[in-house]
Amino acid sequence: MSKEVKNKSFHESIGPVLTFGQFFAMLPVNGILSNNEDNLRFQWTSIRTIYSIIFLIFGSIESCLAIRRLVVIGFSIGYGEALLFYVLSMVRSLMIFRLAMKWKSIMLFWKEREDVFLKKPYVMKRWTLKSYAIHSNNMQIEYCNPKSKVFWDNYLARYRPHVRHFVKYAPWQLPIYEMERLHDIVSTEASSVGFTGKQLFYITKGTILSMIGTIITFEIILLDEIEPHPLSMSAPRPSIIRVKPKNDVGKIHKETEPRILVKSQLDTIQKHESFHQAVGPALLLGQLFGMLPVDGVLKKSEKDLNFRWKSPKTIYSILFLVFGTIESSVATRRLLRLGFNIHYAEGFLFYITAMIRAYMVFFMGRKWKFIMTKWKDCEDVFLRDPYKTKGWSLSRRLRIVFTIAVLLVLTEHILFLVKGVENNRIQLTDCKPISKDFWLNFLWIYRPHLVYNFPYSPYILPLYEWVNLLQAFAWNFSDIFVLILSIGVKFRFDQFNQHFESVTKDKRLMTPENFRNMRIHYYQLVDLIYFIDSKISFLILLSLAHNMLVLIIKIFSALNPTRYYFLDDLYFWFYIFFLTLRIFSTLLSCSRIHDAATDTINYIRLIPSNYWTIDLKRLSDTISVEAPTLTFSGQKFFYITKTMMLAMVGAIVTFELVLLDEIKEEKISICTHIIAGVDE
């Protein structure tokens, strides 16, 4: 065993720094000055912890009071700085406090990884280089024509001539030069691996440069010196897995090598449910709102799926498409006549995109059997041993997600109706209404295009409400649909990674044949990503573009409130909450496909060298090259990853800063609102 040298561990080195931080209630852990990580303790009853908790309590109280006051005053860029200070300072304090609870396990893990670097082989390089330099210098003085007969003066002339040129040699300078050289060695050999921000970005010099550019951009915006710049899009990276011919877009690539399955997979019946079986109940619920009119969604086999033009489901969907298209057309015509502004844009885009999404989902229903058949081909091997499932089943996950989403959609629509009815009642009593009839006045306010173009009758109100409800659901369903598809794809990658992890723990499974099978199975999942992406990428592009615009408008409305009563506020904030939740849940679910697909590389690295095969090398190369595209995309203009989500948040903040100049300090009464709503 190598002899240990006197070199402190990270725990021993950072102890004094953490002690100083504890004076300010940071990281309340006992034993940080001890020589052993085992002595670290987090105790709720310790003085350090109580001191930190007291700070967190009083700090949270002050932050809440400050936030409440700033909200009452109203938002501005100056108040925003104070608001962020109070919020983020306490969030950071809570995160550090939570980190203290895990500090012992973190330091033990750190010690295990750094222990080998505290031993002799890793501290010899500097001394070897120094010995060589001294010996070489001595040989030059003895056998050559040295620049100086003084040993250390000649040493500096050879290895540090730039220093000797400007500073006359003196023996007392040597420790300074040696410390500088040691600093250079450490800097040169430092690890290139940096920390990340939840894998949204990696802290490198490029990140710093981007951050500086972002700051400059924001400052230009705030100075009203906005210069339009074209959005640069990177071209999609070519796939090394397969090349799709133009006349065969979306078809699953077939491995040129024969598909080999282990015997247990061939002899075992299906043990896990397919995606078709798992998603059936969710699609049946969606059909109540005219979405995806396909027969056989509850059948066990995707071969029983059938799209029929004369089926009740299809006729029901067509009726919605007809009436929805009529209303969208007359609404669009009226909004175009009123002229464009940011508030009319929201209604204009709602009617347009809701029906486009409905048509896209309808025509996808015609190909649903083909889509599910291809999906089954890709996932078939994962329905049998040795692939297993962990935690909730796929069907349970999809049912819970879809049910919650539908309940939120219905809640949002009910709140809209309740808010509208209450505002209509107040306007009838406090203002001069367009009509004394309750429901006719309601239509004048919220759907005036119907009153302008069609005769009013109380008996037609249920039809109007039915069309509006299905339009609202169609607008939401595209996001929900992408969400459940991404959950289904990620679930299979999780199965693959769980199996790969079990292989790394059992050397009996580390056979060339098994690795070859796993490579082919991984390719099948990659083909599944590309196939589904070819079917829904335009839907993702349209949905994300519209959702971002609506979110920007709603946040702007929050900064410039024109709401009148409690129900207005309740509906408005619920709408923003639901919209934000829906957008980022969908994006996060899609980005997790990318995380799961690239996580396989971590298990490949755990395979010992003596078990390494060409198939592992090919799989590793595939993941490395294809990593940016292993997720859903928006027509390949962008790929949904966590980095893309961070860029989207930055774009939203930029737009809000631009729109800050549009905020006007004016009060609009509810009576003015009704006049603005019907004036042509």
GUNUPA-254053 format. One record per residue (C-alpha): x, y, z; chain. Coordinates in Angstrom, 2 decimals. Example, Ala and Ser with C-alpha at 12.3 -4.5 7.8 and 13.67 -1.06 7.14 Angstrom:
! residues 2
xx	yy	zz	unit
12.30	-4.50	7.80	A
13.67	-1.06	7.14	A
//
This chain:
! residues 680
xx	yy	zz	unit
0.00	0.00	0.00	A
1.28	3.43	-0.89	A
2.32	5.66	1.94	A
0.06	8.60	2.60	A
1.49	12.10	2.51	A
0.42	15.10	4.51	A
-2.34	16.37	2.27	A
-5.66	17.59	3.62	A
-8.98	16.31	2.35	A
-11.65	18.66	1.06	A
-13.56	18.28	4.33	A
-10.54	19.38	6.35	A
-9.79	22.24	3.98	A
-13.26	23.75	3.86	A
-13.95	23.48	7.59	A
-12.70	26.96	8.59	A
-14.68	28.54	5.75	A
-17.89	26.83	6.86	A
-17.25	27.84	10.48	A
-17.14	31.46	9.39	A
-20.36	30.94	7.41	A
-22.11	29.55	10.48	A
-21.79	32.95	12.15	A
-24.30	34.03	9.49	A
-26.60	31.03	10.06	A
-25.37	29.11	7.01	A
-24.98	25.29	6.91	A
-25.61	24.43	10.60	A
-23.54	21.22	10.90	A
-21.54	20.03	13.91	A
-18.02	18.63	13.51	A
-16.89	20.59	10.49	A
-13.46	21.22	12.09	A
-12.84	17.56	12.93	A
-10.39	15.48	10.92	A
-12.93	12.77	10.13	A
-16.10	13.08	8.05	A
-17.80	10.52	10.31	A
-17.92	13.17	13.05	A
-20.21	15.41	11.02	A
-23.68	15.71	12.55	A
-26.84	17.61	11.78	A
-28.90	17.95	14.96	A
-32.21	19.77	15.22	A
-31.51	20.63	18.86	A
-28.00	22.01	18.34	A
-27.30	25.70	18.92	A
-26.23	26.15	15.29	A
-29.47	24.68	13.95	A
-31.69	26.67	16.32	A
-29.79	29.83	15.36	A
-30.39	29.11	11.66	A
-34.07	28.26	12.18	A
-34.63	31.53	14.04	A
-33.11	33.41	11.11	A
-35.25	31.49	8.61	A
-38.43	32.25	10.55	A
-37.83	35.98	10.99	A
-36.37	36.30	7.51	A
-39.40	34.58	5.98	A
-41.77	36.84	7.93	A
-39.99	39.98	6.73	A
-39.83	38.67	3.17	A
-43.57	37.91	3.15	A
-44.41	41.37	4.48	A
-42.10	43.01	1.94	A
-43.55	40.98	-0.92	A
-47.10	41.81	0.17	A
-46.30	45.52	0.21	A
-44.58	45.41	-3.17	A
-47.55	43.58	-4.70	A
-49.92	46.22	-3.32	A
-47.77	49.06	-4.65	A
-47.65	47.51	-8.10	A
-44.87	46.15	-10.25	A
-42.06	48.23	-11.70	A
-38.48	47.47	-12.65	A
-37.22	49.22	-9.52	A
-39.53	47.34	-7.17	A
-38.71	44.12	-9.03	A
-35.14	44.27	-7.71	A
-36.30	44.41	-4.10	A
-38.91	41.71	-4.71	A
-36.31	39.33	-6.12	A
-33.89	40.10	-3.27	A
-36.36	39.08	-0.57	A
-37.60	36.01	-2.44	A
-34.27	34.65	-3.63	A
-32.33	35.33	-0.43	A
-34.74	33.19	1.58	A
-34.96	30.50	-1.09	A
-31.17	30.24	-1.10	A
-31.06	30.10	2.69	A
-33.63	27.30	2.74	A
-31.69	25.36	0.11	A
-28.44	25.66	2.08	A
-30.25	24.61	5.27	A
-31.63	21.57	3.45	A
-28.13	20.84	2.12	A
-26.83	20.81	5.69	A
-29.11	17.87	6.47	A
-27.25	15.86	3.80	A
-23.76	17.31	4.36	A
-22.35	14.20	6.04	A
-23.36	11.90	3.18	A
-22.00	14.43	0.67	A
-18.62	14.60	2.39	A
-18.41	10.82	2.76	A
-19.11	10.43	-0.94	A
-16.53	13.13	-1.71	A
-13.93	11.39	0.50	A
-14.44	8.08	-1.29	A
-13.76	9.74	-4.63	A
-10.80	11.89	-3.57	A
-9.09	9.38	-1.27	A
-6.82	7.99	-3.98	A
-5.64	11.50	-4.85	A
-4.34	12.04	-1.32	A
-1.77	9.28	-1.72	A
1.79	9.47	-2.99	A
1.44	8.63	-6.74	A
-0.66	11.73	-7.35	A
1.77	14.18	-5.66	A
4.99	12.89	-7.25	A
4.72	14.64	-10.60	A
5.67	18.09	-9.30	A
8.67	16.73	-7.40	A
9.79	14.66	-10.39	A
9.73	17.71	-12.64	A
11.59	19.76	-10.05	A
14.29	17.09	-9.63	A
14.76	16.86	-13.38	A
15.07	20.65	-13.69	A
17.66	20.85	-10.88	A
19.72	17.97	-12.28	A
19.57	19.38	-15.82	A
20.66	22.80	-14.56	A
23.56	21.28	-12.64	A
24.72	19.35	-15.74	A
24.65	22.52	-17.85	A
26.81	24.43	-15.38	A
29.31	21.58	-15.22	A
29.60	20.57	-18.90	A
28.25	23.50	-20.95	A
28.71	27.22	-21.25	A
26.12	28.48	-18.73	A
24.64	31.94	-18.73	A
25.61	32.28	-15.08	A
27.87	30.36	-12.74	A
25.43	30.93	-9.90	A
23.24	27.82	-9.69	A
19.85	29.45	-9.06	A
20.59	32.39	-11.33	A
21.27	29.98	-14.19	A
18.14	28.01	-13.24	A
16.02	31.12	-13.67	A
17.78	32.00	-16.92	A
16.77	28.60	-18.36	A
13.24	28.12	-17.01	A
12.04	31.64	-16.15	A
13.95	33.93	-18.55	A
11.10	36.44	-18.71	A
11.42	36.99	-14.94	A
15.21	37.24	-14.98	A
15.09	39.74	-17.84	A
13.19	42.30	-15.77	A
14.14	41.42	-12.18	A
17.68	41.00	-10.99	A
18.31	37.66	-9.33	A
18.17	37.43	-5.55	A
17.93	34.20	-3.51	A
14.99	35.46	-1.46	A
12.86	35.62	-4.65	A
12.93	31.85	-5.23	A
9.97	30.95	-2.94	A
7.84	33.53	-4.74	A
8.72	32.10	-8.16	A
8.10	28.55	-6.93	A
4.67	29.45	-5.56	A
3.78	31.04	-8.88	A
4.94	27.94	-10.76	A
2.90	25.71	-8.47	A
-0.13	27.89	-9.21	A
0.48	27.48	-12.95	A
0.68	23.69	-12.62	A
-2.54	23.49	-10.65	A
-4.36	25.77	-13.11	A
-3.13	23.80	-16.12	A
-4.09	20.41	-14.74	A
-7.45	21.42	-13.26	A
-10.42	19.31	-14.31	A
-12.40	20.61	-17.28	A
-15.64	19.29	-15.81	A
-17.72	22.11	-14.36	A
-20.85	22.42	-12.26	A
-24.26	22.84	-13.84	A
-27.51	24.61	-13.11	A
-29.77	21.56	-12.80	A
-28.32	20.48	-16.19	A
-29.99	23.49	-17.80	A
-26.54	24.97	-18.48	A
-22.90	24.17	-17.80	A
-20.75	26.78	-16.11	A
-18.00	27.48	-18.64	A
-16.43	30.59	-20.12	A
-18.97	30.33	-22.91	A
-21.74	30.57	-20.32	A
-20.15	33.68	-18.84	A
-19.92	35.25	-22.29	A
-23.57	34.41	-23.00	A
-24.59	35.90	-19.67	A
-22.75	39.14	-20.45	A
-24.48	39.26	-23.82	A
-27.86	38.75	-22.16	A
-27.21	41.56	-19.67	A
-26.23	43.91	-22.49	A
-29.37	42.93	-24.41	A
-31.62	43.68	-21.43	A
-29.94	47.02	-20.87	A
-30.49	47.97	-24.51	A
-34.16	47.03	-24.15	A
-34.51	49.13	-21.03	A
-32.96	52.08	-22.86	A
-35.61	51.81	-25.59	A
-32.92	51.03	-28.16	A
-34.41	47.77	-29.35	A
-32.94	46.45	-32.55	A
-34.72	43.51	-34.24	A
-32.56	40.51	-34.86	A
-33.48	37.49	-36.95	A
-33.81	34.31	-34.95	A
-31.01	31.96	-35.85	A
-31.96	28.33	-35.98	A
-29.42	25.54	-36.13	A
-29.95	22.88	-38.73	A
-30.88	19.45	-37.43	A
-27.93	17.16	-36.95	A
-27.74	14.18	-39.27	A
-28.59	10.80	-37.84	A
-26.04	8.03	-37.88	A
-28.69	5.46	-37.06	A
-30.52	5.56	-40.34	A
-31.29	7.76	-43.30	A
-34.93	8.34	-44.18	A
-35.66	8.58	-47.90	A
-37.99	11.41	-48.89	A
-40.76	9.03	-49.87	A
-40.51	7.12	-46.61	A
-40.66	9.83	-43.94	A
-41.64	8.51	-40.54	A
-41.18	4.81	-41.26	A
-39.22	2.88	-38.72	A
-35.74	1.97	-39.79	A
-35.09	-1.74	-39.90	A
-31.71	-2.91	-38.64	A
-29.73	-4.42	-41.47	A
-28.49	-7.07	-39.09	A
-30.90	-9.84	-38.06	A
-32.85	-9.05	-34.92	A
-31.65	-11.44	-32.24	A
-33.59	-11.89	-29.03	A
-32.51	-13.91	-26.04	A
-34.37	-17.16	-25.55	A
-36.30	-15.94	-22.53	A
-37.81	-13.17	-24.63	A
-38.92	-15.58	-27.34	A
-40.46	-18.11	-24.99	A
-42.19	-15.74	-22.57	A
-45.65	-14.32	-23.14	A
-46.32	-10.60	-22.84	A
-46.06	-9.55	-19.19	A
-46.47	-5.78	-19.45	A
-49.16	-3.66	-21.03	A
-48.51	-1.97	-24.35	A
-48.88	1.76	-24.85	A
-52.09	1.16	-26.80	A
-53.59	-0.70	-23.84	A
-52.39	1.92	-21.35	A
-53.61	4.99	-23.24	A
-57.05	3.62	-24.19	A
-59.09	4.97	-21.22	A
-57.54	8.44	-21.63	A
-58.43	8.55	-25.32	A
-61.97	7.38	-24.57	A
-62.39	10.32	-22.20	A
-61.00	12.65	-24.86	A
-63.57	11.36	-27.35	A
-66.31	12.89	-25.19	A
-64.88	16.23	-26.37	A
-64.66	15.23	-30.04	A
-60.97	14.31	-30.03	A
-59.42	11.38	-31.95	A
-62.61	9.57	-33.12	A
-61.27	6.00	-33.37	A
-63.13	2.78	-32.60	A
-61.45	0.07	-30.52	A
-59.33	2.21	-28.19	A
-60.21	-0.13	-25.30	A
-59.41	-3.32	-27.22	A
-56.36	-5.33	-26.18	A
-54.86	-5.36	-29.65	A
-54.05	-2.35	-31.78	A
-55.21	-4.40	-34.77	A
-58.80	-3.80	-33.59	A
-58.44	-0.03	-34.02	A
-60.58	1.34	-36.80	A
-61.47	4.78	-38.15	A
-64.90	4.86	-39.81	A
-66.46	7.94	-41.38	A
-69.97	6.74	-40.49	A
-69.30	5.91	-36.85	A
-71.08	8.03	-34.17	A
-67.70	9.19	-32.82	A
-66.60	10.49	-36.22	A
-69.93	12.19	-36.93	A
-69.80	13.81	-33.48	A
-66.29	15.14	-34.19	A
-67.28	16.38	-37.67	A
-70.23	18.30	-36.23	A
-67.89	20.03	-33.82	A
-65.43	20.82	-36.62	A
-68.20	22.31	-38.77	A
-69.74	24.50	-36.05	A
-66.34	25.38	-34.61	A
-65.06	26.43	-38.03	A
-68.11	28.62	-38.60	A
-67.69	30.41	-35.29	A
-63.93	30.77	-35.75	A
-64.48	32.28	-39.20	A
-66.97	34.93	-38.08	A
-64.89	35.70	-34.97	A
-61.75	36.11	-37.06	A
-63.59	38.35	-39.54	A
-64.79	40.63	-36.75	A
-61.40	40.80	-35.02	A
-59.71	41.71	-38.30	A
-62.22	44.52	-38.80	A
-61.56	45.87	-35.30	A
-57.85	46.13	-36.06	A
-54.87	44.44	-34.48	A
-53.67	44.98	-30.94	A
-52.11	42.73	-28.36	A
-55.42	41.98	-26.59	A
-57.39	41.18	-29.75	A
-54.49	38.94	-30.83	A
-55.25	36.57	-27.97	A
-58.85	35.99	-29.08	A
-57.88	35.89	-32.74	A
-55.24	33.21	-32.18	A
-57.48	31.20	-29.86	A
-60.14	30.66	-32.51	A
-57.61	29.98	-35.26	A
-55.25	27.64	-33.41	A
-57.99	25.79	-31.50	A
-59.57	24.66	-34.76	A
-56.23	23.92	-36.45	A
-55.31	21.68	-33.52	A
-58.72	20.02	-33.65	A
-58.29	19.27	-37.38	A
-54.77	17.92	-36.83	A
-55.93	15.56	-34.08	A
-58.92	14.49	-36.21	A
-56.73	13.55	-39.18	A
-54.28	11.85	-36.84	A
-57.21	9.63	-35.85	A
-57.30	8.32	-39.43	A
-53.69	7.11	-39.01	A
-53.96	6.05	-35.38	A
-54.02	2.33	-36.15	A
-50.86	2.67	-38.24	A
-49.17	4.74	-35.51	A
-50.04	2.26	-32.76	A
-48.93	-0.69	-34.90	A
-45.52	0.89	-35.45	A
-45.31	1.80	-31.76	A
-46.03	-1.81	-30.83	A
-43.27	-3.02	-33.17	A
-40.76	-0.78	-31.40	A
-41.84	-1.54	-27.84	A
-42.68	-5.24	-28.26	A
-39.43	-6.51	-26.76	A
-39.96	-4.33	-23.65	A
-43.25	-6.09	-22.85	A
-41.40	-9.29	-21.95	A
-38.53	-10.46	-19.79	A
-35.84	-9.46	-19.07	A
-37.30	-5.94	-19.13	A
-39.27	-5.05	-16.03	A
-41.23	-2.08	-14.72	A
-40.64	-0.19	-11.50	A
-43.20	1.87	-9.59	A
-46.55	2.78	-11.08	A
-47.63	1.04	-14.25	A
-47.79	2.99	-17.49	A
-51.60	2.92	-17.58	A
-51.86	4.28	-14.05	A
-49.51	7.16	-14.83	A
-51.39	8.08	-17.99	A
-54.81	7.89	-16.33	A
-53.75	10.08	-13.41	A
-52.12	12.70	-15.66	A
-55.01	12.79	-18.12	A
-57.69	12.90	-15.40	A
-55.97	15.79	-13.59	A
-55.56	17.65	-16.88	A
-59.24	17.23	-17.83	A
-60.36	18.36	-14.37	A
-58.20	21.47	-14.65	A
-59.62	22.23	-18.12	A
-63.19	21.92	-16.82	A
-62.37	23.99	-13.73	A
-60.92	26.76	-15.90	A
-63.97	26.78	-18.17	A
-66.42	26.77	-15.25	A
-64.57	29.67	-13.61	A
-64.75	31.54	-16.92	A
-68.53	31.05	-17.07	A
-69.05	31.98	-13.41	A
-66.90	35.07	-13.79	A
-68.70	36.04	-16.98	A
-72.15	35.57	-15.48	A
-71.25	37.66	-12.42	A
-69.75	40.46	-14.51	A
-72.81	40.41	-16.75	A
-75.11	40.71	-13.71	A
-73.12	43.68	-12.38	A
-73.19	45.42	-15.74	A
-76.95	44.96	-16.04	A
-77.47	46.64	-12.66	A
-74.69	49.27	-12.59	A
-74.23	50.20	-16.26	A
-76.23	50.93	-19.35	A
-76.36	47.48	-21.01	A
-76.69	46.79	-24.71	A
-79.66	44.53	-24.00	A
-81.89	43.98	-20.99	A
-81.99	40.26	-21.74	A
-79.46	38.54	-19.47	A
-78.04	35.97	-21.92	A
-78.18	38.26	-24.94	A
-76.15	40.84	-23.04	A
-73.76	38.05	-22.03	A
-73.22	37.19	-25.70	A
-72.72	40.88	-26.57	A
-69.85	40.99	-24.08	A
-68.07	37.68	-24.60	A
-69.11	36.44	-28.06	A
-70.40	39.45	-30.00	A
-69.50	37.90	-33.36	A
-72.35	35.41	-32.90	A
-74.90	38.15	-32.24	A
-73.74	40.15	-35.27	A
-74.00	37.24	-37.68	A
-76.81	35.00	-36.37	A
-80.28	35.67	-34.97	A
-80.49	35.27	-31.22	A
-82.62	32.61	-29.57	A
-82.38	31.24	-26.02	A
-82.66	27.72	-27.44	A
-79.41	28.05	-29.36	A
-77.38	28.88	-26.23	A
-76.58	25.19	-25.44	A
-75.11	24.81	-28.94	A
-72.95	27.89	-28.46	A
-71.71	26.62	-25.11	A
-71.03	23.12	-26.48	A
-68.92	24.54	-29.31	A
-67.01	26.85	-26.96	A
-66.30	24.03	-24.49	A
-64.96	21.76	-27.22	A
-62.85	24.59	-28.65	A
-61.33	25.17	-25.22	A
-60.67	21.45	-24.83	A
-59.13	21.21	-28.32	A
-56.76	24.04	-27.39	A
-55.68	22.17	-24.25	A
-55.79	18.65	-25.68	A
-52.81	19.09	-28.00	A
-50.53	19.77	-25.02	A
-52.06	16.93	-23.02	A
-51.72	14.62	-26.02	A
-48.00	15.41	-26.42	A
-47.59	14.97	-22.67	A
-48.98	11.41	-22.60	A
-46.99	10.44	-25.71	A
-43.76	11.64	-24.08	A
-44.57	9.73	-20.89	A
-45.03	6.57	-22.96	A
-41.68	6.95	-24.75	A
-39.75	7.80	-21.59	A
-41.27	4.82	-19.80	A
-39.61	2.47	-22.31	A
-36.24	4.19	-21.96	A
-36.55	3.82	-18.19	A
-37.11	0.09	-18.66	A
-34.02	-0.11	-20.86	A
-31.85	1.77	-18.36	A
-33.12	-0.29	-15.43	A
-32.20	-3.47	-17.28	A
-28.79	-2.04	-18.23	A
-28.18	-1.18	-14.59	A
-28.93	-4.78	-13.58	A
-26.50	-5.99	-16.25	A
-23.70	-3.86	-14.78	A
-24.20	-5.67	-11.46	A
-24.15	-9.23	-12.87	A
-21.12	-10.29	-14.90	A
-22.98	-13.36	-16.14	A
-25.11	-11.02	-18.26	A
-22.10	-9.23	-19.76	A
-22.00	-11.31	-22.93	A
-21.42	-10.06	-26.49	A
-24.78	-11.46	-27.57	A
-26.63	-9.64	-24.79	A
-24.89	-6.35	-25.55	A
-25.73	-6.76	-29.22	A
-29.40	-7.33	-28.38	A
-29.44	-4.29	-26.12	A
-27.92	-2.11	-28.83	A
-30.63	-3.17	-31.27	A
-33.33	-2.59	-28.64	A
-31.97	0.91	-28.02	A
-32.09	1.63	-31.75	A
-35.74	0.58	-31.76	A
-36.50	3.20	-29.10	A
-34.59	5.85	-31.04	A
-36.63	4.97	-34.12	A
-39.76	5.33	-31.98	A
-38.74	8.89	-31.04	A
-38.15	9.88	-34.66	A
-41.33	8.20	-35.88	A
-43.61	9.87	-33.31	A
-41.80	13.17	-33.79	A
-42.54	13.06	-37.53	A
-46.26	12.84	-36.67	A
-46.55	15.48	-33.96	A
-43.68	17.95	-34.54	A
-45.88	20.51	-36.32	A
-48.47	20.21	-33.55	A
-45.70	20.91	-31.01	A
-44.47	23.93	-32.99	A
-47.95	25.44	-33.31	A
-48.87	24.68	-29.70	A
-45.69	26.09	-28.18	A
-45.75	29.25	-30.30	A
-49.37	29.98	-29.37	A
-48.92	29.10	-25.70	A
-45.88	31.35	-25.38	A
-47.73	34.30	-26.90	A
-50.75	33.80	-24.63	A
-48.51	33.46	-21.57	A
-46.67	36.68	-22.47	A
-49.98	38.52	-22.90	A
-51.32	37.19	-19.59	A
-48.19	38.13	-17.67	A
-48.38	41.58	-19.24	A
-52.02	41.80	-18.10	A
-50.88	40.91	-14.59	A
-48.53	43.92	-14.67	A
-51.28	46.16	-16.04	A
-54.44	44.95	-14.27	A
-57.90	45.76	-15.66	A
-59.81	43.33	-13.42	A
-62.75	44.54	-11.40	A
-63.93	41.98	-8.84	A
-62.77	38.95	-6.88	A
-64.02	36.45	-9.47	A
-62.03	38.27	-12.15	A
-58.87	37.90	-10.08	A
-59.62	34.29	-9.19	A
-60.16	33.27	-12.80	A
-57.21	35.29	-14.07	A
-54.65	33.83	-11.67	A
-56.01	30.30	-12.04	A
-55.75	30.69	-15.81	A
-52.10	31.78	-15.58	A
-51.34	28.95	-13.15	A
-52.98	26.33	-15.37	A
-51.40	27.67	-18.56	A
-47.92	27.78	-17.03	A
-48.36	24.33	-15.49	A
-49.55	22.88	-18.79	A
-46.73	24.42	-20.84	A
-43.87	23.47	-18.57	A
-45.27	20.03	-17.69	A
-45.36	19.20	-21.38	A
-41.90	20.59	-22.05	A
-40.41	18.95	-18.97	A
-41.92	15.58	-19.88	A
-40.47	15.83	-23.40	A
-37.07	16.92	-22.08	A
-37.01	13.87	-19.81	A
-37.02	11.70	-22.93	A
-33.70	13.34	-23.79	A
-32.41	12.80	-20.24	A
-33.42	9.12	-20.20	A
-32.04	8.46	-23.69	A
-28.65	10.00	-22.88	A
-28.50	8.53	-19.36	A
-27.66	5.15	-20.92	A
-24.10	6.36	-21.51	A
-23.54	6.38	-17.74	A
-24.28	2.65	-17.52	A
-22.05	1.90	-20.51	A
-19.14	3.48	-18.62	A
-19.67	1.03	-15.76	A
-18.87	-1.99	-17.93	A
-15.35	-3.34	-17.11	A
-12.75	-3.19	-19.88	A
-12.44	-6.97	-20.18	A
-16.16	-7.16	-21.07	A
-16.03	-4.35	-23.62	A
-17.42	-5.17	-27.07	A
-17.78	-3.47	-30.43	A
-21.55	-3.19	-29.85	A
-21.00	-1.15	-26.70	A
-18.64	1.08	-28.66	A
-21.24	1.54	-31.40	A
-23.97	2.26	-28.86	A
-21.76	4.77	-27.05	A
-20.91	6.54	-30.31	A
-24.56	6.62	-31.31	A
-25.63	8.27	-28.07	A
-22.78	10.79	-28.20	A
-23.55	11.89	-31.76	A
-27.34	11.69	-31.61	A
-27.71	13.23	-28.12	A
-29.08	16.64	-29.25	A
-31.87	15.04	-31.31	A
-33.02	12.29	-28.93	A
-36.27	14.05	-28.06	A
-39.35	15.54	-29.67	A
-38.94	18.67	-31.77	A
-40.88	21.53	-33.29	A
-40.47	20.67	-36.97	A
-36.74	20.32	-36.15	A
-36.48	24.08	-35.60	A
-35.75	23.23	-31.98	A
-35.42	20.12	-29.84	A
-37.12	20.05	-26.46	A
-34.42	19.82	-23.81	A
-33.90	21.55	-20.48	A
-31.54	23.99	-22.17	A
-34.29	24.92	-24.62	A
-36.68	25.48	-21.69	A
-34.21	27.90	-20.12	A
-33.90	29.78	-23.42	A
-37.70	30.01	-23.63	A
-37.89	31.51	-20.14	A
-35.29	34.07	-21.20	A
-37.35	34.94	-24.27	A
-40.47	35.44	-22.14	A
-38.57	37.75	-19.77	A
-37.23	39.72	-22.76	A
-40.71	40.21	-24.20	A
-42.07	41.33	-20.84	A
-39.32	43.94	-20.57	A
-40.28	45.19	-24.01	A
-43.95	45.37	-23.05	A
-43.20	47.29	-19.84	A
-43.27	50.48	-21.89	A
-46.88	49.74	-22.86	A
-48.14	49.86	-19.27	A
-50.44	52.82	-18.79	A
-51.63	54.09	-15.46	A
-55.34	54.31	-16.18	A
-58.47	52.92	-14.64	A
-61.06	51.33	-16.91	A
-64.48	50.76	-15.40	A
-66.51	47.67	-16.07	A
-69.00	49.83	-17.99	A
-66.24	51.04	-20.31	A
-65.29	47.42	-20.85	A
-68.73	46.47	-22.14	A
-68.70	49.34	-24.64	A
-65.22	48.36	-25.85	A
-66.37	44.79	-26.21	A
-69.09	45.51	-28.75	A
-67.93	48.61	-30.55	A
-67.10	48.00	-34.21	A
//
